[in-house]
């Protein structure tokens, strides 16, 4: 089980650690790197790594993207089904192909008069 980050004064909730372990278990069973899973979920790799390590919590709004990237249902992130059994009948995850590049804010030239 991943160990909580002890450098912070804020205690880590045990459920966060359970979720972190489950997320890592499913990702590795799918044969994905953190980078590929994070890109497919449209998350930064450091953020995704923090979630897997239990250092960072993830909002409910981001769970559909994570589940889609892993090719599973959101409920599967919280089930007791072993990851190997869970993914045995699933098609390849979205993350098996490269995700489109992110669009950076503030990049580009604005036309005069455009709002």
CORPE-V663920 format. One record per run of one state. SS is the DSSP state (helix for helix, strand for strand, loop for the rest). FROM is the first residue (numbers start at 1). TO is the last residue. If there is no record, write none. Layout:
SS&FROM&TO + SS&FROM&TO
This chain:
loop&1&13 + helix&14&29 + loop&30&33 + helix&34&40 + loop&41&44 + helix&45&53 + loop&54&59 + helix&60&70 + loop&71&73 + helix&74&78 + loop&79&82 + helix&83&87 + loop&88&93 + helix&94&96 + loop&97&115
